[in-house]
Amino acid sequence: MNIFRFRFQAMKSSCELVIVAESKSKGQSIATHAIAEVSRIERIYSRYRPESIISRINAAAGQDFVDCDSETLSLLDYADKLYELSSGLFDITSGVLRNAWDFTGAELPSPEKLSTILSLINWKSVERRNNEVRLPVAGMELDFGGIGKEYAADRAATVINGKGVKYGYVNLAGDIRIIGPKPDGTPWVVGIQDPRHKERTIASIPLYSGALATSGDYERFFEAGGKRYCHIIHPRSGYPVTYWRSVTVVAPLTITAGSYSTIAMLKEDEGLAFLKESGMDYLAVDKFGKIYHNNK
């Protein structure tokens, strides 16, 4: 058995599948199925694709109900659980805030524009009727950006495992799902990036199974007036979070790791208590560079 790596682009990110197989051709065949699954999820849930279910729901905001399949309804149920778990901070209607923040132009939004967009954020106002979903106000949007890539990593791992692969992992731009350890039984070692130095790592985490995801203020940001403004935006204030540089969570599923790391970022100074209560392994770096982790 040999280790084969297959790199590809998806969801505007560099991705990789690591598969242990008898031959490269066998690994390639399996990788093709997994990549197709990632592409499927991107196609049906990306807000950038007009044909996606998310785009159709958003386009009908303030008008009609849109029929959804069981997979989409399950993800909406999960989003609702995250909303409750985070006391309303993880809100999939808050993606509309991207219309206020331009991370290429490095310009702060006007208070008037921010106020208008904040009025559109309200997950609890989203109407559901049997298999149908409706956004009650024109301009409201759903955005699976906080769970879509992580869900895709889990689905790709399921596809690979279903083809008989016992060793390997899926890496979608740092959202990682382990299929199984290395063939010799040793763990895969994942380096955690220093949020202020791209080429450095601050820790190495061995993983035999499960998943890992990191949320941070270094992925998309700009600086103005000596302050850093990142792409993780608080749904109540409308301003980027500032307390954590990065939060990494290890969990059974990538979608869980990703959503918990994002919630910790959104909870600001209450994030550490949230991570401790979760019972999951974590590594967090605060705004001063101090590192926090549990000792499990």
Backbone hydrogen bonds, N-H to C=O, Kabsch-Sander energy under -0.5 kcal/mol:
donor,donor_aa,acceptor,acceptor_aa,energy
2,N,21,A,-2.7
4,F,2,N,-0.5
4,F,19,I,-2.7
6,F,17,L,-2.8
7,R,5,R,-0.5
8,F,15,C,-2.0
10,A,13,S,-2.2
13,S,10,A,-1.5
15,C,8,F,-2.9
16,E,171,N,-2.7
17,L,6,F,-2.4
18,V,169,Y,-2.9
19,I,4,F,-2.8
19,I,17,L,-0.6
20,V,167,Y,-1.8
21,A,2,N,-2.1
21,A,19,I,-0.7
27,G,23,S,-2.4
28,Q,24,K,-3.0
29,S,25,S,-2.0
30,I,26,K,-2.0
31,A,27,G,-2.8
32,T,28,Q,-2.3
33,H,29,S,-1.3
34,A,30,I,-1.9
35,I,31,A,-3.0
36,A,32,T,-1.9
37,E,33,H,-1.5
38,V,34,A,-2.0
39,S,35,I,-2.5
40,R,36,A,-2.1
41,I,37,E,-2.1
42,E,38,V,-2.3
43,R,39,S,-2.4
44,I,40,R,-2.0
45,Y,41,I,-1.7
46,S,42,E,-1.8
49,R,46,S,-1.1
52,S,49,R,-1.9
53,I,44,I,-1.7
54,I,44,I,-0.8
56,R,52,S,-2.1
57,I,53,I,-2.3
58,N,54,I,-2.5
59,A,55,S,-2.4
60,A,56,R,-1.1
61,A,58,N,-1.5
62,G,135,L,-3.6
63,Q,60,A,-2.4
66,V,133,V,-2.7
68,C,131,N,-2.9
73,L,69,D,-2.2
74,S,70,S,-2.0
75,L,71,E,-1.9
76,L,72,T,-2.2
77,D,73,L,-2.1
78,Y,74,S,-2.1
79,A,75,L,-2.4
80,D,76,L,-2.0
81,K,77,D,-1.9
82,L,78,Y,-2.2
83,Y,79,A,-2.0
84,E,80,D,-2.0
85,L,81,K,-2.8
86,S,82,L,-2.2
87,S,84,E,-1.3
88,G,83,Y,-3.5
89,L,86,S,-1.0
91,D,89,L,-1.2
92,I,90,F,-0.5
94,S,91,D,-2.2
96,V,93,T,-0.8
97,L,94,S,-2.1
98,R,95,G,-1.9
99,N,96,V,-2.0
100,A,97,L,-2.0
101,W,97,L,-1.3
102,D,100,A,-0.5
102,D,107,E,-0.7
103,F,101,W,-0.7
106,A,102,D,-1.1
107,E,102,D,-0.9
114,L,110,S,-2.5
115,S,111,P,-2.3
116,T,112,E,-2.0
117,I,113,K,-2.1
118,L,114,L,-2.6
119,S,115,S,-1.4
120,L,117,I,-1.8
121,I,118,L,-1.5
122,N,120,L,-0.8
125,S,122,N,-1.5
126,V,123,W,-1.7
127,E,134,R,-2.6
129,R,132,E,-2.3
132,E,129,R,-2.4
133,V,66,V,-2.2
134,R,127,E,-2.5
140,M,137,V,-2.1
143,D,92,I,-1.7
147,I,144,F,-1.8
148,G,144,F,-3.5
151,Y,147,I,-2.5
152,A,148,G,-2.2
153,A,149,K,-1.9
154,D,150,E,-1.8
155,R,151,Y,-2.4
156,A,152,A,-2.7
157,A,153,A,-2.0
158,T,154,D,-2.0
159,V,155,R,-2.2
160,I,156,A,-2.4
161,N,157,A,-2.8
162,G,158,T,-2.1
163,K,159,V,-0.7
163,K,160,I,-1.0
164,G,161,N,-1.8
165,V,160,I,-1.5
168,G,180,G,-1.9
169,Y,18,V,-1.9
170,V,177,R,-2.6
171,N,16,E,-2.8
172,L,175,D,-2.7
173,A,14,S,-1.1
173,A,171,N,-0.9
175,D,172,L,-1.6
176,I,174,G,-0.8
176,I,212,L,-3.0
177,R,170,V,-2.3
178,I,210,G,-3.1
179,I,168,G,-2.7
180,G,168,G,-1.6
182,K,186,T,-2.7
185,G,182,K,-2.6
188,W,207,L,-2.3
190,V,188,W,-0.6
190,V,205,I,-2.8
191,G,189,V,-0.5
192,I,203,A,-2.9
193,Q,191,G,-0.6
194,D,197,H,-0.6
194,D,200,R,-2.5
197,H,194,D,-1.1
200,R,197,H,-1.9
202,I,192,I,-2.8
203,A,192,I,-0.8
205,I,190,V,-3.1
207,L,188,W,-3.0
211,A,251,A,-2.7
212,L,176,I,-2.4
213,A,249,V,-1.9
215,S,247,V,-2.6
217,D,245,R,-2.7
222,F,229,Y,-1.7
224,A,227,K,-2.3
227,K,224,A,-1.7
229,Y,222,F,-3.1
230,C,228,R,-0.5
231,H,220,R,-1.5
233,I,231,H,-0.9
234,H,239,Y,-2.4
238,G,234,H,-2.2
241,V,232,I,-2.5
245,R,285,V,-3.1
246,S,285,V,-1.5
247,V,215,S,-2.9
248,T,283,L,-2.8
249,V,213,A,-2.5
250,V,281,D,-2.5
251,A,211,A,-1.9
257,A,253,L,-2.3
258,G,254,T,-2.9
259,S,255,I,-1.8
260,Y,256,T,-2.4
261,S,257,A,-2.0
262,T,258,G,-1.9
263,I,259,S,-2.3
264,A,260,Y,-2.2
265,M,261,S,-1.8
266,L,262,T,-2.4
267,K,263,I,-2.1
268,E,265,M,-1.2
270,E,267,K,-2.4
271,G,268,E,-2.0
274,F,270,E,-1.6
275,L,271,G,-2.4
276,K,272,L,-2.5
277,E,273,A,-2.2
278,S,274,F,-1.5
279,G,275,L,-0.8
279,G,276,K,-0.8
280,M,275,L,-0.6
281,D,250,V,-0.7
283,L,248,T,-2.1
284,A,292,Y,-3.0
285,V,246,S,-2.8
286,D,290,K,-2.5
287,K,243,Y,-2.1
289,G,286,D,-2.1
292,Y,284,A,-3.1
294,N,282,Y,-1.0
